[in-house]
């Protein structure tokens, strides 16, 4: 059980049949809404990316620099998930893009129904302007968010150098479910006992095809790889439309 919200949907063996049935029903309802969200996002003409990490891994800072680099060439919207406050959404709005804050009131993850509501508010904030990229910044947590599809097209997990390079082994479900791992804050590598090779090796032992990019949103080191990844997603979307 998650200490934050009581979520029982992790890699545990349940002996209580009622709990299993409730969990299964909850996940099935979430998956149905996630598929609806995906169709909605595609109807908007956008690509959605679910960002997952521990607290403080640099998701918002990553988004700020991404917006600075791409806002001249594509339209971006952001859904922010936090237990409380609108601080992260305010930081994104200061960059001139629409941002919706979803406060979970204690829950340690976003779910598809929450994002469904957020998408409608985001469309309102965009004032009819089509969006190319929608970033969903999940609640800081490496456990619960792995279980819940939000309707995203790509799931990106961030691992920052101060956290240590053993996180993929400790949180296997999260890294197995990711399409891309970003090793962030690499400008701090000289100051922490972090092995890029160890982290990458553990992650690819779980998912051999996992893409990995190392970067620093502060210095810009490696950021070109992240931008190329995003531009590739947009190119795929355009090709699919035609």
Secondary structure, DSSP 8 states (H G I E B T S, - for coil): --TTT----SS-----HHHHHHHHHHHHHHHHHHHHHHHHHHHTT-EEEEEE--TTSSHHHHHHHHHHHHTTTS-EEEEEEESS-SHHHHHHHTTTSEEEEEE-TT-SS--HHHHHHHHHHHHHHHTT---SEEEEE--S-SSGGGG---S-SEEEEEEEGGG-TTHHHHSHHHHHT-SEEEEE-GGGGGGS---HHHHHHHHHHH-TT-EEEE--TTT-TTHHHHHHHHHHHHHHHHHHH-
